[in-house]
Amino acid sequence: MPVQRSFCRFCHANCAILVETEGDTVVRVSGDPEDPVFGGYTCIKGRQLPEAHHHPERLLASQKKGAQGFAPIATQQALDEIAAKLKPLIEEHGPDSVAIYAGTYSFQNSAGVASAMAFAQGLGTRHFYTSVTLDQPAKVYTAFQYGQWQGGGHVFGEADVAFFIGNNPIVSHYGPPGGLPPFSPSRRLRDAIEGGLKLIVADPRTSDVAALAHIHLPVKPGEDPALLAGMIHVILEERLYDEAFVQAHVDGLAELKEAVSGFPPAIAAARAGVSEADLVAAARMFAGGTRGSASTGTGPEMAGNGTLTQYLVSSLNILCGRFCREGEKSSIPRIFTPVTPRRAQVAPPMKLWGEGFPASRFRGLTHLMSEMPCNVLADEILTPGQGQIKALISIGGNPMLAFPDQDKMARAIDALELFVSVDIRSEGVSARRSDYILAPLMCLERDDISSLSEWWYEIPYARYTEALLPRPGDLLDEYEMLWGLAKRLGTGLPLAGGPCPMNVCPDKQTFLDMAVAGCVVPPSQVRADSPDGKAVIYDDKHPIVEPAEPGHEARFDLAGGDMPAQLVAYGRDDPARQGFPFRLISRRSRHRFNSTGGHLSALAAKRTTNPAHIHPDDLAGLGVADGEMIRIASPHGEVHALAKASDGLRRGVISMAHGYGDPDFSPDAVPMRGGSTNRLVSETSGFDPITGQALQSAIPVKVMRV
């Protein structure tokens, strides 16, 4: 059977794979042992691509909902009808009556988010949303307000110390730059530790990475700021920071020092729920390293105070000077991303929200750079007035499971005059509420570049993969769908390389060249450089950190955004929530990618439900048996789950995954469908005032027997 090289797009890791085909059928997917980054690694999810492509539930035609349910419709006819419904809405209510949501799977298509954003911009709507603002907006958007080191931060591959805060990349296959890359993460971490790496992990549970840590800090959910402030207190008091770097490049040290003065080790450790000795040891271990970063997963941001937590993580790295210096290779070189010169200097602080950015009608929130925070979407649909959303196009997303307050989101979607989903199945919780489902090509049927995953590559690694299978029927790539709608509406698709041609839809290579124009090597050139589908390593393109520009004066600002005052205010808050003795935290599932994968047989065989992991002593105190159905209630809602004894959790903590559940089924379906933790969450209280992020982890809850 023919074997061809490609890369997986089940998740953002983009593992190098070998694809065996027989005719138009994918027979087997395995790792590529010759790939210089992945070395043959794949995960269980990616190895299910054959079934995913040929699953009986996969849509091979677009769908239109009628009185009797969904019926197939030609894709071009569906686009005609969708455009015909959008035109009068736009004429009567303006372009803000249309919203576009680019979900998790739009990111797995290298043209997905770029085309969705271009469609929104061409339309002129401010209502462009992505899944980034659901789980990690502070990491992506707020750190710029303190300044950015243009030479890049330290990478994991060269680290002698690493600090993971609420991040379990062995399961999630996610770590921000400086964290553990998602390429054979377990083996990579173990090899690094054997080579001398010192590992610190802060997590309320003994996660896969925490089990390997030299110091595990089982921090109370939501109290990461106390832990981090206590560590910074130790580093400042013992003068363990990089004094030369701070003197040369950092302002606001006095303000930070004053703010952490209220968090001496004993007080910080008590609030964080960790050993004072371990907190001090962790501070000394991190500061004592020569290279390595502190990094967070999505959990700490979702646990409240996300912007404050990210500020303190940034402060740790800045104080310890964890950046590439003049003459060194710059980190995360990137091929498909336009980059500025890498210099040994601080880029001026930037505020990517607030005054001057398009505003929501709710909670004082604005765009975060180019997108609106997801947690205003339901209110923007449900509330009449200028700018009310009447139509929503969801691309590779599942808002019913991804967004807070599931019942409210259901009401919002049902209130729309037009709901269009781009989805491979009609059985999804969100898709089945659609008026139209546009069935897309799947990953092995389309060209793509490794632009999403290049934020983890420590070398100038690039891939262009061609389609390995013919497109079924009249299915389209997502960018082709949006091009078709823009053509019918008479709007354009503004791309980095200029306006997309609207006379004839460009092929994927041409579109990608335009979407990433100004990058180091254009996709078309990478394709030409790899006729056999292998990765290309552009060693001569690895940037070296250049000297600072003469007269450059920008410095890090540790007092930026009034963050020291926010830390002081946090210290005054009483975290107790009477009547809700437990805190429910989020976790990743090894056998799902958010809400994707549960219909695949090998993954479903591993787990169908979403168990509530609870310490055995807590179960005994509740009088609940392992495997018993329980009811978990928050101040905002409740969810049913099967209890699962887990002695790796600290007492008082419940751990559940996102992406499960179905509001159209009773609790009797929980064993086969799980429950959605978003039923416990409201986006209108306890939200981050900058990002709008709801409290989706560290949720105060109580447990009742059913």
N, C-alpha and C positions, 0 to 999 in steps of 0.2 A: 504494500500500500504506500502511496506517496506520503512523504513527511516534509512538512514545510515549517519554517520558523515564523513566529509571531510573538506578540506579548499579550498577556491576559488583561482584560478590562472588567473583571468581576468587581474589583475594588481598585483603590488608588495606588496599590503597590506596583501594578503593571509588570508582574513577573514574566521573565523570558520563558517561552514555551515552545514545544514541538507539537505540531498538530498533524495527526494521521487522518487521512480522509479516504473514503471509498465512494467514488462518484461525487455526488453532492451531499454526502453524509459525513459528519464528523464522527470518527470512530473512537479516538483516544486523544487526550491531552496530557502531556507530561512536561517536566522541567527540562530546560536545555543545559546540559552539563558543560557545554563549551562557552556559555555566556560568562564574561569576566566579572560581572557583578553578582548574578544570582547563583551561578555554579550548579544549576540543576534544581534549585528550590522552587516548589509551588506549594500552595496550601490546598486543603480539602475543597474549599469553595471553587477555586479556579479549575480544579480537575473535573468539575461537573459541567463544564461548557458543552460537551456533547449532548447531554440530556437537556440542558437549557435551550439549545438551538432547536432541538427536535421534539420538545415536550408537547404532548397533545393539547395542553392549554395555551400554547403559544399562538398568538394571533398572526395569521398569514394574510389577513385582509383588514383594512380599517373598518370601524363599526359606527353605526348610527343608532341611537336609541329611539324606539317607537313604542307604540301602545303595547306591543307584545315582547318588549325587551330589545336587546341589541340584534341588529341584522347587518350583514356585510355591505359595504359601500366602496365603490372605487375611490382611491385616495384623491385623485384630482377632483372628482365630484364632491367629496367631503370638503376639500379646500374651497371649492366654489361656494358651497353652502355656508361654511364658517365665515368666509369673507363677506358674504351677503348679509349675514346676521351682525357682523361687527360694524359695517359701514353706517347703518342708521344709529347705532349706539354712539359711535364717535361723533357723527354729525349733530346729534341732539345733546349729548352730555360731555363731549370733548374727549381727547385721547386718554385722560386720566380715568376714564370709565373702564379701561382695559388694563389688566394686570398680567404679568408673566412671572411664573415661578420656575426657576431652574433648580431641580432637586438633585439628589445625590448622583443619579445616573446620567444627568446631563454633563457632569464633570468627567465621566468615564469616556465620553465622546470628545475628542480633542477639538471639535468644532462646536460642541454643544453650548457652552456658556457664552462663547464669543458671539455666536449667531443669535442667541436669546437676548443678550444685551444689545446687540446691533438692531434687532427687531424693535425692542422697546425704545431705543433712542430714535430710530427712524420714525416710529409712531408718535413720539413726543410725550409718552406717559412717564410719570415719575414712579409708577408702580412696577418696579423691577425688583424681584426678590430672589435670593438663593439660600440654600441650606447652610451656608457659612454663618449667617446671623442666628441660626438656631442653637449652635453648640460652641462656637469659638470666635465670636466677633471681637472680643477684647484683644486676643492674640493677633488677629489679622489687622485690626484698625486702630487700636488706641495706643499702642506702644510708640507710634511715630511722634506722639506729643512730647516725648522725652529726648528725641534725637535718635539717629541711627548711625552706626559705624559703617562707613562706606567700604571698608575693607572686608566686611563679613565677620561672622562669629566663628568660634572654634567648632570643628566638626567632631562627631563621635569617634571616627576612625583614628584620630590622633590624641584622644583624651586620656588623661590618667585619673580623672575623677568625673563622675556624672551624677546628677541629682534629678530624679524623675518625681514629679509631683502629680499624683493622681493619674498616672499614665501607665498602661499595661500593653506596650507595643508588641509583645509576643502574641497576644490575642488580637488586638485591634489593628495591627499592621499600620499603626500611625504614630509618628513622632515628629514634632516640628524640627526644623533645621537645628542641629546641635544635639538633638535627641537620638535615640536608636533608630537607624533607618529600617524600613520594613522589608529588608531583603534577607531571608533566612534569619529572622531576628533572634531566635533562641540560641542558635549556634554562634551567631556573631557576638552576642552578649557573653556567652560562656567563654568563648575564645578570648575576648577582651579582658575578662576577669582573670583568666589563667595567665594573661600577659601582664597583669599588674594593675588593671583598672580598679579603682575604689568606687563602689556603688552605694548611693544613698537613695532610699525610696520612701516617700510620704504617701500613705494610702490607708484608709480605715480597714482594709482587709489584706490578708496575706495573698496578694496577687501573684501571678507567675514571676514577675520581675522582683516583687518584694521578697519572695522566697530565696532569691539569689543575692540579696543585698547584704552588704557589710553592716549597714545600719538601716533598720526598718522603723520608721516613725508612724505608728498607727493613729494618725491624727483624727480628731473628731470631725465628722462631716461638717463642712462649712466653716471650719476654723483654720483653714490654711493661712490666712493673713496673720494670725497670732503666731503660728509656728515660724513663718518667714520673718516676721518682725523680730522675734526673739533671736533668730540666727543672725540677722543683720546687727542687732544689738551687741552680740558677742564679737562679731567681726570688727565692729567699730571700736568697742571698748578695748579690745586686745590688739588693735591696730594690725589686723591680719589682712587688710585690703591692700591693693596695689597703689601705694601712695604716690608713686611717680606718675602713673596713668591718671589717677584722680586729679592730681594737681595740674596736669597738663590739659585735661579734657572735660572736667566735670564741675558743674555748678550745683548749688542746692544741697551740698553735703550737710551744712549746719541745720537746715530745715528737716532733712531726713533724720539726723541724729536726735533732734529734739522730739520728733514724732515717735521714734522707737524707744525713747527713754521710758515710756510707760510700759514697755515690754521686756523687763529684765528676765533672765532665763527662768526663774522660778514662777513668775506670773504668766509668762508666755506658755511655758510647758503645762501649767495647770489648766489654762483655758484651752489649749490645743489637745489636752488629754494624753500627753506623752511624757516620758521620763525626762527630767531636767538634765540628767547626765547625758542622755542620748542626744538631746537638742544641742547641748554645748559641743559634744563630740562631732556631731554632724556639721556644725558651723566650722569647726577647726579642720575637719577633713576636707570640706569643700574649698575653703580658702587656702588650704595647704597644697592643693593641686597646682600644677603649672598650666594645664590645658584642660578644658572641659566646661560644659554649660549646665545650668539649671533649666529645665524645660517642663512644661505642663501638658497634660492631656486635655480632653474636653471636660472631664468631671469637675475639676476645681472651678472652671468658668461657669458651669451649670449649677454650682452649689451656692450661688449668691456672692456678691462682692467680686465679680469676675474682673472688672477693671482694676480694682485695688490689688487683687492677687497678681495680675499680670504686671502691675507697677512694681510690686515687691520682687517678683522674679527678675524683671529687667534690672532693678537696682542691684540685686545680687551679682548678676553678670557684669554690670558696669563697674561696681566697686572692685571686683576681682579682675577686671581688665581682660575678660575672656574673648578677645578679638584678635584677628590676624593683623600682624604688624607689617610695616614697610619692608619690602623685599621678599616676603613670604608669599606662597600661593594663596590666593583668595579662596574662601570656602564656597561651596555650592556654585560651581562655575556657570552652569546653565547654558544651553545651546539655543533653545526656542524662545527665550525670554529676552526682550530688549533690555539691555543693562547699561548703566552709566559707568564711567571709569571707576575702578576700585582704588580708593585712596585711603591713606592713613589719616583720616579726619572724620569729624562728626558732621553728618548732614543736618541742616538746621531743623529744629523741632517743627512738626506740622500737625495741625488739627484737621482731621478728616471728617468732621461732622459739625453741626451747629449752624451758626449764622452763615448765610451764603449758600447753604446746601438745601435741596428740595426738602420741604417739611411734610411730615405726616399731620393729620388732623388730631392726633391723639398723643397724650402723655408728654408733649414737648419734644418728641423724637424727630430726628431728621435722617436723611440719607447718611449711611456710613460709606463715604467715598461715592460709589456709583449705585448703591443698592439701598432699598428701604428695609428696615428691620422687620423680619418675618412676623414678630409678635404684635404688629398692628393690623395684619391682613384681615383677620376676622371682623374687627371693628370697622375697617375701611369698606367692607362689603355690607355690613348690617346697618350702618348709620347713614340715613339720607342726607343729602346736601351736595354742594359743589365738590366734585372729586370722588363721589361714591363709586366704588368698583361695581360694574354690572356684568363684566365678563372676565373669566380667568382661564389662562392657558398654562397648564402644568406640564412641564417637560421632565420626564424621568423622576418624578417626585411622588410622594404619598402624604399629602398634608394631613389626612385624617389620623395618621400614626405619628407624624413628625412634629406637629404643632401642639402647643399647650391647649388644654381645655377642649377635649375631643367633642363633647356635646355642642359647644359653641361653634366649633369649626364645622360640624355637621349642619348646624342651622345656617351658617354662612354659605356653605356650598349649595345647599338646597335653595337659598334665596337668590342665587345668581340667575341672570337671564340666559347666560351661555357658559357652560363649563366644558373645556376641551382638555383631554389628557393625551399625552404621548406615552404609551405604555405597551408592553409586550403581552399583557394579559388583561382580560376583562373582569377577572374574579377579585382583583385587588380592592381593598376597602375604599380607596378614593376613586379608582377607575370606574367602578360600577355605578357611581353617581354621575358619571359624565353624560353629556349630550352627544359627544363624539369622542371616539378613541382613535387616534391616529397611530397605526401600528408601524413601528420603526424597524429599520435594519438592526440586526444584532452584531456584536463586535467582529466576528469572523467574516462578516459579509461587507465590511467597509474598511477603507483606508483610515489610518490614524497615526499620530506621532506621540512620542512619550513626553509631551509637554506637562501633563499633570504631575507625573512622578519625578520630574527633574529637580524639584525642590529638595529631594533627598540624596541625589547623586553627588558624591564627593569628588568625582572625576568628570571630565567633559564627555559624558556618555549620551548618545542620542539614538533613537530608533524611528524608522518609518516602516510601518507594516502595511502591506497591500491586502485588499480583500482576498480571502482564500476560498470563499464560497460565492456562487452567484446569488444575486438578490432574488428573494422569493416574490413572485407576482409583481405587483405594482408598488411594493413598499419603498419608502424613501428614507434617506438619512435625515436626521433632525434639521440640519441646516437647509436641506432642500425643501422641507415643509415650510419653514419660516420664510425662505426666499419666495416660495409660491404665494404665501399670504401677503407678503410685502408687495409683490408684483400686482396682485389683485386689488390691494388697497391703495396703490399708487404711492406708497412710501418707499424709503430706501433702506439699505443695510450699511451704515457707516462702519468701516473697518479700519484697522491701524494703517493699512496700505492705501486707504482712500475708499470712495464709494464702491460697493460691490456692483459689478455689471448687472443690469436688470433686463437686458434684452434676452439673454440666454443664461440659464443657471450654470455657473462654473462647475467644473469637476472638483473633487475633494482636494486634490493637490493644489490647484489654483486658489481655492478658497482658503486653505491653510496658509499658503504663502502670503496672502493678503491679511489674514487674521493676525499673524505674528510678524508682520513686516518690521524691519529694523532689528530683528534678532541676530544672533551671532552667525548661524548657518541656516539658510532657508530650508524648509521641508523638502522642496524639490531637489536641492543639492544633497541632502542627507539620503534621499531615496536613490539618487544616482550613485552615491558612494557606497551603497549596500545592496547590490543587486540580488544577493542571496538571502536578504532579510535579517542578516546579523546586525548587532549593534555596531555603531561607529564610535571610536574613541578619538576625539580631536585633541590630542595632547598639546599641540601647538596653540590651541585656543584657551588653555587654562590661564586665566588672568593672574598677573602678579600685582600685589598691592603697591601702588605707586606712592611717592612722597605726597605729603599734603601740599595743597596749592599755596603759593606765597601769599601771606597776609590773611589766610583763612582764619576766621575767628569763632565759628559756631562751636558750641560745647553742649554736652549732655546737660539736661536740666532736671535734677532729681526733685525739684519743687514744682515741676510742670503740672498743669491741670489741677492745682491745689490738692494734689494727692496726699501730701503729709497731713493736711487737715482732715482728709477722709479717713486716714489711718487712726488719728486721734478720736474721731467720732465713732469709728468701729470699736475702739477700745472701751468706750463708754456704754455701748449697747449691751443689753442683757439678752443673751442668746436663748434663755429659757422660753419654752412655749408650753404653758400649762395645759394639761389634758392630752398632750401628744408626746409620749415618752420616747418614741423611736424616731430615728432619722433614716429615710429611705434614700439610698444612693444608686446611681446608675452604674451599669457595667456593660461590657461588650460581650457578644456571643461569638464563640469560635466558629459556629456553624451557620451564621447569618451575617449579611452585610446590611446593617440597619434593618429594614423590613423586607429585604430581598433574600430569596433562597429557600424559604420554607416550603415551597411546592416541589422542590427537587428531592427525589427519593432518598439518596444517600445522606442528605442533610436532615431531612425529616426523620430519618431513622435514628439520628443522634438525639434529637429533642423536638417535641412539638409544642410544649407548653413553655411558660415563662415563670419558673419557680421563684418563690420568695426565699432567698437564702437568709437564714437566721441562726444565730449562735444556739447550740443545743441547750445551754442553760436558760436562755430566754424562752425557748420553746417549752421547756419544763415549767418555767414560771407562769407561762400562759396556759398551761394544761393542753398544749397542742402537740399532736403526734407528727412525726416526720411523714410527709405525703398528704397530710390532712388539708382540706380546703379551708382557707381563712379569708376574712374580709379586712382590707386595709383602708383606713379612712384618714383623709387629711382635712384641713379647714375648708377645702374647696370641692372634694368629691371622694369617691371610693373606687376600689378595684378588688376583684377576687383573684386569688392565686393559690397554688399548692405550696405548702410550706416545705422547705428543704433544710435539714440540719447542716450547718457549715461552721466548723470550729475555727476556720481561718478569719472570721469576722470578729471585730471587737463587740462587746456587749452593747445593746441598744441600737444596733444598726441592722437594717434590712437592705439587701442588695438585689435589684432586678434589672433586666435589660430593657432597652427601648425596642420598638419595632414589632411588638406583638399585639394581639388583641383584635377585637372586631365589635364595634358598637351595635351591629345588627344581630348579634347573637346573645343569648342569655348566659349567665354564669355557668350553666351546665356545660357550655362549650369550652370552658377554660382549659381542661386537660388536653384538648386537641388544638387550641388556638392561643392559649395564654391570655394575659390581661395587659391592657395598655396603661403604663404609668402616667401618661399624659392626662388621664382622667383625674389625677390628683392635683393638677397644676392650673393656676390662673395666671394669665399674662398681665393682669391689671393690678396686682399687688406684689410687693417684694421684687419688682423688676429693677434691672440696672438702669440708672437714669441716663446713661450715655448710649448704651447699645440696645436697651429695651429687653434684654435677655431675661426670660422668666426663670424662676427657681425650679429647675428641672432635676436637681439632685440635692441631697441634704434636706429632703422635704419632711417637715414635721408630720408624723403619722401616729395612729394608734392601731392596735390589732385586736380583732374580735373573732371568736369562733363562729362558724356558720351553723 
